[in-house]
Amino acid sequence: MNTASNASRTLLLVPARMASTRLPGKPLALIGGVPMIVHVARRAAEAGIGRVAVATDAAEILEAVEAAGFEAVMTRSDHQSGSDRIHEALLKLDPEGRIETVVNVQGDIPAIEPETIRRAVVPLSDPDVDIATVAVVIDNEDDKANPSIVKVIGSPRGPDLLRALYFTRVTAPWGEGPLYHHIGLYAYRRAALERFVALPPSTLERRESLEQLRALENGMRIDVAIVDSVPLGVDTPADLERARRLLADRGL
């Protein structure tokens, strides 16, 4: 995919809400004196593949993002998922329908490598792909059996590229070969996002508690780019301290 020529048709959206049971006010937690949500917006901008905006239900987040020079849009507070929030934001930011690709960048991964975000759109160079995402080879044996580590089972489609057949919390597939840790960073074709959010929750989605299974159960194609590292997600105060150390080491 020619990222330069597609930049005007790509929108990177960062969903952010204040509600967090383990880390209240998480998006505004300071890392090096800068709110975490602003760090995420910076990493998205550094990817250089399109317009960046934060989608939020909190005026405090909107104000912090705009004060840092980034675009933000208010969305409803009753969304059940980040995909629903980014869909509302897309309609508000681009009612004319010019945007063709929407990248959902989680708001709690302040140290994500811009290259990981760039890799997320690569599978969409195949016109048959509806949704693209990323994964990392699992090296830690404990992670292979950890239900909080989502695994993607896929068929190789080329170097560092899979076609997703299933996502699960169990250790799979069986036998010799790599296992892949799925990273919840998605790039949607606009039509695919619109179709996805209109679908009801599916049987396997409810059973595994994995939203992406809704797409597979309804015949949508998800391809996966393999990347080098898992971005640090901030869910707890301990995670926040790790993020502060990591970004300080990088001078960010």
Contacts in CASP RR format, 6 or more apart in sequence:
PFRMAT RR
TARGET T0000
AUTHOR 0000-0000-0000
METHOD contacts of the structure
MODEL  1
MNTASNASRTLLLVPARMASTRLPGKPLALIGGVPMIVHVARRAAEAGIG
RVAVATDAAEILEAVEAAGFEAVMTRSDHQSGSDRIHEALLKLDPEGRIE
TVVNVQGDIPAIEPETIRRAVVPLSDPDVDIATVAVVIDNEDDKANPSIV
KVIGSPRGPDLLRALYFTRVTAPWGEGPLYHHIGLYAYRRAALERFVALP
PSTLERRESLEQLRALENGMRIDVAIVDSVPLGVDTPADLERARRLLADR
GL
1 121 0 8 1.000
1 122 0 8 1.000
1 124 0 8 1.000
1 125 0 8 1.000
3 10 0 8 1.000
3 48 0 8 1.000
3 49 0 8 1.000
3 50 0 8 1.000
3 118 0 8 1.000
3 121 0 8 1.000
6 49 0 8 1.000
6 50 0 8 1.000
6 100 0 8 1.000
6 101 0 8 1.000
6 121 0 8 1.000
7 48 0 8 1.000
7 49 0 8 1.000
7 50 0 8 1.000
7 51 0 8 1.000
8 50 0 8 1.000
8 51 0 8 1.000
8 98 0 8 1.000
9 98 0 8 1.000
9 99 0 8 1.000
9 100 0 8 1.000
9 101 0 8 1.000
10 49 0 8 1.000
10 50 0 8 1.000
10 51 0 8 1.000
10 99 0 8 1.000
10 100 0 8 1.000
10 101 0 8 1.000
10 102 0 8 1.000
10 103 0 8 1.000
10 121 0 8 1.000
11 50 0 8 1.000
11 51 0 8 1.000
11 52 0 8 1.000
11 53 0 8 1.000
11 90 0 8 1.000
11 93 0 8 1.000
11 94 0 8 1.000
11 99 0 8 1.000
11 101 0 8 1.000
11 102 0 8 1.000
11 103 0 8 1.000
12 44 0 8 1.000
12 47 0 8 1.000
12 49 0 8 1.000
12 50 0 8 1.000
12 51 0 8 1.000
12 52 0 8 1.000
12 53 0 8 1.000
12 103 0 8 1.000
12 105 0 8 1.000
12 117 0 8 1.000
13 53 0 8 1.000
13 54 0 8 1.000
13 55 0 8 1.000
13 86 0 8 1.000
13 89 0 8 1.000
13 90 0 8 1.000
13 102 0 8 1.000
13 103 0 8 1.000
13 104 0 8 1.000
13 105 0 8 1.000
14 37 0 8 1.000
14 40 0 8 1.000
14 41 0 8 1.000
14 44 0 8 1.000
14 52 0 8 1.000
14 53 0 8 1.000
14 54 0 8 1.000
14 55 0 8 1.000
14 105 0 8 1.000
14 106 0 8 1.000
14 107 0 8 1.000
15 54 0 8 1.000
15 55 0 8 1.000
15 56 0 8 1.000
15 75 0 8 1.000
15 82 0 8 1.000
15 85 0 8 1.000
15 86 0 8 1.000
15 89 0 8 1.000
15 104 0 8 1.000
15 106 0 8 1.000
15 107 0 8 1.000
16 27 0 8 1.000
16 37 0 8 1.000
16 54 0 8 1.000
16 55 0 8 1.000
16 56 0 8 1.000
16 58 0 8 1.000
16 61 0 8 1.000
16 107 0 8 1.000
17 27 0 8 1.000
17 56 0 8 1.000
17 57 0 8 1.000
17 58 0 8 1.000
17 61 0 8 1.000
17 77 0 8 1.000
17 85 0 8 1.000
18 24 0 8 1.000
18 25 0 8 1.000
18 26 0 8 1.000
18 27 0 8 1.000
18 28 0 8 1.000
18 57 0 8 1.000
18 58 0 8 1.000
18 60 0 8 1.000
18 61 0 8 1.000
20 26 0 8 1.000
20 235 0 8 1.000
22 235 0 8 1.000
22 236 0 8 1.000
22 237 0 8 1.000
23 29 0 8 1.000
23 234 0 8 1.000
23 235 0 8 1.000
23 236 0 8 1.000
23 237 0 8 1.000
23 239 0 8 1.000
23 240 0 8 1.000
26 36 0 8 1.000
26 108 0 8 1.000
26 234 0 8 1.000
26 240 0 8 1.000
27 35 0 8 1.000
27 36 0 8 1.000
27 37 0 8 1.000
27 56 0 8 1.000
27 58 0 8 1.000
27 61 0 8 1.000
27 64 0 8 1.000
27 107 0 8 1.000
27 108 0 8 1.000
28 35 0 8 1.000
28 36 0 8 1.000
28 37 0 8 1.000
28 60 0 8 1.000
28 61 0 8 1.000
28 64 0 8 1.000
29 35 0 8 1.000
29 36 0 8 1.000
29 234 0 8 1.000
29 240 0 8 1.000
30 36 0 8 1.000
31 39 0 8 1.000
31 110 0 8 1.000
31 240 0 8 1.000
31 243 0 8 1.000
31 244 0 8 1.000
31 247 0 8 1.000
32 244 0 8 1.000
32 247 0 8 1.000
32 248 0 8 1.000
34 68 0 8 1.000
35 64 0 8 1.000
35 65 0 8 1.000
35 68 0 8 1.000
36 107 0 8 1.000
36 108 0 8 1.000
36 110 0 8 1.000
36 234 0 8 1.000
36 240 0 8 1.000
36 243 0 8 1.000
37 54 0 8 1.000
37 56 0 8 1.000
37 61 0 8 1.000
37 64 0 8 1.000
37 65 0 8 1.000
37 107 0 8 1.000
38 64 0 8 1.000
38 65 0 8 1.000
38 68 0 8 1.000
38 70 0 8 1.000
39 110 0 8 1.000
39 111 0 8 1.000
39 247 0 8 1.000
39 252 0 8 1.000
40 105 0 8 1.000
40 106 0 8 1.000
40 107 0 8 1.000
40 108 0 8 1.000
40 109 0 8 1.000
40 110 0 8 1.000
40 112 0 8 1.000
41 52 0 8 1.000
41 54 0 8 1.000
41 65 0 8 1.000
41 68 0 8 1.000
41 70 0 8 1.000
42 252 0 8 1.000
43 105 0 8 1.000
43 109 0 8 1.000
43 110 0 8 1.000
43 111 0 8 1.000
43 112 0 8 1.000
43 113 0 8 1.000
43 114 0 8 1.000
43 117 0 8 1.000
44 52 0 8 1.000
44 103 0 8 1.000
44 105 0 8 1.000
44 114 0 8 1.000
44 117 0 8 1.000
45 52 0 8 1.000
45 70 0 8 1.000
46 114 0 8 1.000
47 114 0 8 1.000
47 115 0 8 1.000
47 117 0 8 1.000
47 118 0 8 1.000
48 114 0 8 1.000
48 118 0 8 1.000
49 103 0 8 1.000
49 117 0 8 1.000
49 118 0 8 1.000
49 121 0 8 1.000
51 71 0 8 1.000
51 99 0 8 1.000
52 70 0 8 1.000
52 71 0 8 1.000
53 70 0 8 1.000
53 71 0 8 1.000
53 72 0 8 1.000
53 73 0 8 1.000
53 89 0 8 1.000
53 93 0 8 1.000
54 61 0 8 1.000
54 62 0 8 1.000
54 65 0 8 1.000
54 70 0 8 1.000
54 71 0 8 1.000
54 72 0 8 1.000
54 73 0 8 1.000
55 72 0 8 1.000
55 73 0 8 1.000
55 75 0 8 1.000
55 85 0 8 1.000
55 86 0 8 1.000
55 88 0 8 1.000
55 89 0 8 1.000
56 62 0 8 1.000
56 65 0 8 1.000
56 72 0 8 1.000
56 73 0 8 1.000
56 74 0 8 1.000
56 75 0 8 1.000
57 74 0 8 1.000
57 75 0 8 1.000
57 76 0 8 1.000
57 77 0 8 1.000
57 79 0 8 1.000
57 85 0 8 1.000
59 74 0 8 1.000
61 72 0 8 1.000
62 72 0 8 1.000
62 73 0 8 1.000
62 74 0 8 1.000
65 71 0 8 1.000
65 72 0 8 1.000
66 72 0 8 1.000
71 93 0 8 1.000
73 89 0 8 1.000
73 92 0 8 1.000
73 93 0 8 1.000
75 85 0 8 1.000
75 88 0 8 1.000
75 89 0 8 1.000
75 92 0 8 1.000
76 85 0 8 1.000
76 88 0 8 1.000
79 85 0 8 1.000
79 88 0 8 1.000
81 211 0 8 1.000
82 104 0 8 1.000
83 104 0 8 1.000
83 186 0 8 1.000
83 193 0 8 1.000
83 196 0 8 1.000
83 197 0 8 1.000
83 211 0 8 1.000
84 197 0 8 1.000
86 102 0 8 1.000
86 104 0 8 1.000
86 193 0 8 1.000
87 193 0 8 1.000
87 194 0 8 1.000
87 197 0 8 1.000
90 99 0 8 1.000
90 102 0 8 1.000
90 190 0 8 1.000
90 193 0 8 1.000
93 99 0 8 1.000
97 190 0 8 1.000
99 190 0 8 1.000
100 189 0 8 1.000
100 190 0 8 1.000
101 121 0 8 1.000
101 124 0 8 1.000
101 187 0 8 1.000
101 188 0 8 1.000
101 189 0 8 1.000
101 190 0 8 1.000
102 187 0 8 1.000
102 188 0 8 1.000
102 190 0 8 1.000
102 193 0 8 1.000
103 117 0 8 1.000
103 120 0 8 1.000
103 121 0 8 1.000
103 185 0 8 1.000
103 186 0 8 1.000
103 187 0 8 1.000
103 188 0 8 1.000
104 185 0 8 1.000
104 186 0 8 1.000
104 187 0 8 1.000
104 188 0 8 1.000
105 112 0 8 1.000
105 117 0 8 1.000
105 185 0 8 1.000
106 184 0 8 1.000
106 185 0 8 1.000
106 233 0 8 1.000
108 233 0 8 1.000
108 234 0 8 1.000
108 235 0 8 1.000
109 185 0 8 1.000
109 231 0 8 1.000
109 232 0 8 1.000
109 233 0 8 1.000
109 234 0 8 1.000
110 232 0 8 1.000
110 234 0 8 1.000
110 243 0 8 1.000
110 247 0 8 1.000
111 231 0 8 1.000
111 232 0 8 1.000
111 243 0 8 1.000
111 246 0 8 1.000
111 247 0 8 1.000
111 250 0 8 1.000
111 252 0 8 1.000
112 185 0 8 1.000
112 231 0 8 1.000
113 227 0 8 1.000
113 228 0 8 1.000
113 229 0 8 1.000
113 231 0 8 1.000
115 227 0 8 1.000
116 134 0 8 1.000
116 183 0 8 1.000
116 185 0 8 1.000
116 227 0 8 1.000
116 228 0 8 1.000
116 229 0 8 1.000
116 231 0 8 1.000
117 185 0 8 1.000
119 134 0 8 1.000
119 225 0 8 1.000
119 227 0 8 1.000
120 132 0 8 1.000
120 133 0 8 1.000
120 134 0 8 1.000
120 185 0 8 1.000
120 186 0 8 1.000
120 187 0 8 1.000
120 225 0 8 1.000
121 132 0 8 1.000
121 187 0 8 1.000
122 132 0 8 1.000
122 161 0 8 1.000
122 225 0 8 1.000
123 129 0 8 1.000
123 132 0 8 1.000
123 133 0 8 1.000
123 161 0 8 1.000
123 187 0 8 1.000
123 223 0 8 1.000
123 224 0 8 1.000
123 225 0 8 1.000
124 132 0 8 1.000
124 187 0 8 1.000
124 189 0 8 1.000
124 223 0 8 1.000
126 157 0 8 1.000
126 223 0 8 1.000
128 221 0 8 1.000
129 189 0 8 1.000
129 221 0 8 1.000
129 222 0 8 1.000
129 223 0 8 1.000
130 188 0 8 1.000
130 189 0 8 1.000
130 192 0 8 1.000
130 195 0 8 1.000
130 215 0 8 1.000
130 220 0 8 1.000
130 221 0 8 1.000
130 222 0 8 1.000
131 186 0 8 1.000
131 187 0 8 1.000
131 188 0 8 1.000
131 189 0 8 1.000
131 192 0 8 1.000
131 196 0 8 1.000
131 212 0 8 1.000
131 215 0 8 1.000
131 220 0 8 1.000
131 221 0 8 1.000
131 222 0 8 1.000
131 223 0 8 1.000
132 186 0 8 1.000
132 187 0 8 1.000
132 188 0 8 1.000
132 222 0 8 1.000
132 223 0 8 1.000
132 224 0 8 1.000
132 225 0 8 1.000
133 152 0 8 1.000
133 164 0 8 1.000
133 182 0 8 1.000
133 183 0 8 1.000
133 184 0 8 1.000
133 185 0 8 1.000
133 186 0 8 1.000
133 187 0 8 1.000
133 212 0 8 1.000
133 222 0 8 1.000
133 223 0 8 1.000
133 224 0 8 1.000
133 225 0 8 1.000
134 182 0 8 1.000
134 183 0 8 1.000
134 184 0 8 1.000
134 185 0 8 1.000
134 224 0 8 1.000
134 225 0 8 1.000
134 226 0 8 1.000
134 227 0 8 1.000
135 152 0 8 1.000
135 162 0 8 1.000
135 180 0 8 1.000
135 181 0 8 1.000
135 182 0 8 1.000
135 183 0 8 1.000
135 224 0 8 1.000
135 225 0 8 1.000
135 226 0 8 1.000
135 227 0 8 1.000
136 180 0 8 1.000
136 181 0 8 1.000
136 183 0 8 1.000
136 226 0 8 1.000
136 227 0 8 1.000
136 228 0 8 1.000
136 229 0 8 1.000
136 230 0 8 1.000
137 178 0 8 1.000
137 179 0 8 1.000
137 180 0 8 1.000
137 181 0 8 1.000
137 226 0 8 1.000
138 144 0 8 1.000
138 149 0 8 1.000
138 151 0 8 1.000
138 178 0 8 1.000
138 179 0 8 1.000
138 180 0 8 1.000
138 181 0 8 1.000
143 149 0 8 1.000
143 181 0 8 1.000
144 151 0 8 1.000
144 171 0 8 1.000
144 179 0 8 1.000
145 171 0 8 1.000
147 169 0 8 1.000
147 170 0 8 1.000
148 169 0 8 1.000
149 169 0 8 1.000
149 181 0 8 1.000
150 167 0 8 1.000
150 168 0 8 1.000
150 169 0 8 1.000
150 181 0 8 1.000
150 182 0 8 1.000
150 184 0 8 1.000
150 210 0 8 1.000
151 167 0 8 1.000
151 168 0 8 1.000
151 169 0 8 1.000
151 170 0 8 1.000
151 171 0 8 1.000
151 172 0 8 1.000
151 179 0 8 1.000
151 180 0 8 1.000
151 181 0 8 1.000
151 182 0 8 1.000
152 162 0 8 1.000
152 164 0 8 1.000
152 166 0 8 1.000
152 167 0 8 1.000
152 180 0 8 1.000
152 181 0 8 1.000
152 182 0 8 1.000
152 224 0 8 1.000
153 164 0 8 1.000
153 165 0 8 1.000
153 166 0 8 1.000
153 167 0 8 1.000
153 168 0 8 1.000
153 172 0 8 1.000
153 173 0 8 1.000
153 180 0 8 1.000
154 162 0 8 1.000
154 163 0 8 1.000
154 164 0 8 1.000
154 165 0 8 1.000
154 166 0 8 1.000
154 180 0 8 1.000
154 224 0 8 1.000
155 162 0 8 1.000
155 163 0 8 1.000
155 165 0 8 1.000
156 162 0 8 1.000
157 163 0 8 1.000
157 223 0 8 1.000
160 225 0 8 1.000
160 226 0 8 1.000
160 227 0 8 1.000
161 223 0 8 1.000
161 224 0 8 1.000
161 225 0 8 1.000
161 226 0 8 1.000
162 180 0 8 1.000
162 223 0 8 1.000
162 224 0 8 1.000
162 226 0 8 1.000
163 221 0 8 1.000
163 222 0 8 1.000
163 223 0 8 1.000
163 224 0 8 1.000
164 212 0 8 1.000
164 216 0 8 1.000
164 221 0 8 1.000
164 222 0 8 1.000
164 223 0 8 1.000
164 224 0 8 1.000
165 216 0 8 1.000
166 172 0 8 1.000
166 213 0 8 1.000
166 216 0 8 1.000
167 182 0 8 1.000
167 208 0 8 1.000
167 210 0 8 1.000
167 212 0 8 1.000
167 213 0 8 1.000
167 216 0 8 1.000
168 208 0 8 1.000
168 210 0 8 1.000
169 208 0 8 1.000
169 209 0 8 1.000
169 210 0 8 1.000
171 179 0 8 1.000
172 179 0 8 1.000
173 179 0 8 1.000
180 224 0 8 1.000
180 226 0 8 1.000
181 230 0 8 1.000
182 212 0 8 1.000
182 224 0 8 1.000
183 227 0 8 1.000
183 230 0 8 1.000
183 231 0 8 1.000
185 231 0 8 1.000
186 212 0 8 1.000
188 196 0 8 1.000
192 215 0 8 1.000
192 220 0 8 1.000
195 218 0 8 1.000
195 220 0 8 1.000
196 214 0 8 1.000
196 215 0 8 1.000
196 220 0 8 1.000
199 214 0 8 1.000
199 215 0 8 1.000
199 218 0 8 1.000
201 211 0 8 1.000
201 214 0 8 1.000
202 213 0 8 1.000
202 214 0 8 1.000
202 217 0 8 1.000
202 218 0 8 1.000
203 217 0 8 1.000
204 210 0 8 1.000
204 213 0 8 1.000
204 216 0 8 1.000
204 217 0 8 1.000
205 211 0 8 1.000
205 212 0 8 1.000
205 213 0 8 1.000
205 214 0 8 1.000
205 217 0 8 1.000
212 222 0 8 1.000
215 222 0 8 1.000
216 222 0 8 1.000
232 239 0 8 1.000
232 242 0 8 1.000
232 243 0 8 1.000
232 246 0 8 1.000
233 239 0 8 1.000
233 243 0 8 1.000
234 240 0 8 1.000
234 243 0 8 1.000
END
